[in-house]
Amino acid sequence: MGTTALIMMISAEGIIILFTAYFFWKVLVTPPKKEPDSYSDNDLVI
Protein backbone atom coordinates (compact mmCIF):
# COMPACT_ATOMS: atom_id res chain seq x y z
CA MET A 1 0.00 0.00 0.00
CA GLY A 2 1.36 3.36 -0.98
CA THR A 3 1.68 6.40 1.23
CA THR A 4 -1.18 8.21 -0.49
CA ALA A 5 -3.53 5.28 -0.06
CA LEU A 6 -2.61 4.96 3.62
CA ILE A 7 -3.25 8.67 4.23
CA MET A 8 -6.56 8.44 2.39
CA MET A 9 -7.65 5.36 4.36
CA ILE A 10 -6.75 6.88 7.74
CA SER A 11 -8.48 10.16 6.82
CA ALA A 12 -11.67 8.40 5.76
CA GLU A 13 -11.76 6.23 8.88
CA GLY A 14 -11.05 9.27 11.06
CA ILE A 15 -13.91 11.25 9.55
CA ILE A 16 -16.30 8.31 10.02
CA ILE A 17 -15.21 7.90 13.66
CA LEU A 18 -15.67 11.63 14.32
CA PHE A 19 -19.19 11.68 12.82
CA THR A 20 -20.15 8.55 14.75
CA ALA A 21 -18.81 9.94 18.04
CA TYR A 22 -20.51 13.31 17.48
CA PHE A 23 -23.97 11.85 16.87
CA PHE A 24 -23.56 9.27 19.66
CA TRP A 25 -22.70 12.10 22.08
CA LYS A 26 -25.64 14.13 20.78
CA VAL A 27 -27.99 11.22 21.51
CA LEU A 28 -26.56 10.83 25.02
CA VAL A 29 -26.88 14.48 26.07
CA THR A 30 -30.22 15.36 24.44
CA PRO A 31 -33.00 15.36 27.04
CA PRO A 32 -36.02 13.21 26.16
CA LYS A 33 -39.06 14.94 24.73
CA LYS A 34 -42.12 15.22 26.91
CA GLU A 35 -44.73 13.05 25.25
CA PRO A 36 -48.42 13.68 25.84
CA ASP A 37 -50.17 11.32 28.21
CA SER A 38 -52.54 9.26 26.09
CA TYR A 39 -54.63 8.29 29.10
CA SER A 40 -55.46 11.88 30.00
CA ASP A 41 -56.79 12.40 26.47
CA ASN A 42 -59.29 9.57 27.04
CA ASP A 43 -60.74 10.98 30.27
CA LEU A 44 -64.38 11.99 30.12
CA VAL A 45 -65.03 15.62 30.94
CA ILE A 46 -68.40 16.00 32.66
C-alpha positions as CSV (number, residue, x, y, z in Angstrom):
1,M,0.0,0.0,0.0
2,G,1.4,3.4,-1.0
3,T,1.7,6.4,1.2
4,T,-1.2,8.2,-0.5
5,A,-3.5,5.3,-0.1
6,L,-2.6,5.0,3.6
7,I,-3.2,8.7,4.2
8,M,-6.6,8.4,2.4
9,M,-7.7,5.4,4.4
10,I,-6.7,6.9,7.7
11,S,-8.5,10.2,6.8
12,A,-11.7,8.4,5.8
13,E,-11.8,6.2,8.9
14,G,-11.1,9.3,11.1
15,I,-13.9,11.3,9.5
16,I,-16.3,8.3,10.0
17,I,-15.2,7.9,13.7
18,L,-15.7,11.6,14.3
19,F,-19.2,11.7,12.8
20,T,-20.2,8.5,14.8
21,A,-18.8,9.9,18.0
22,Y,-20.5,13.3,17.5
23,F,-24.0,11.8,16.9
24,F,-23.6,9.3,19.7
25,W,-22.7,12.1,22.1
26,K,-25.6,14.1,20.8
27,V,-28.0,11.2,21.5
28,L,-26.6,10.8,25.0
29,V,-26.9,14.5,26.1
30,T,-30.2,15.4,24.4
31,P,-33.0,15.4,27.0
32,P,-36.0,13.2,26.2
33,K,-39.1,14.9,24.7
34,K,-42.1,15.2,26.9
35,E,-44.7,13.1,25.3
36,P,-48.4,13.7,25.8
37,D,-50.2,11.3,28.2
38,S,-52.5,9.3,26.1
39,Y,-54.6,8.3,29.1
40,S,-55.5,11.9,30.0
41,D,-56.8,12.4,26.5
42,N,-59.3,9.6,27.0
43,D,-60.7,11.0,30.3
44,L,-64.4,12.0,30.1
45,V,-65.0,15.6,30.9
46,I,-68.4,16.0,32.7
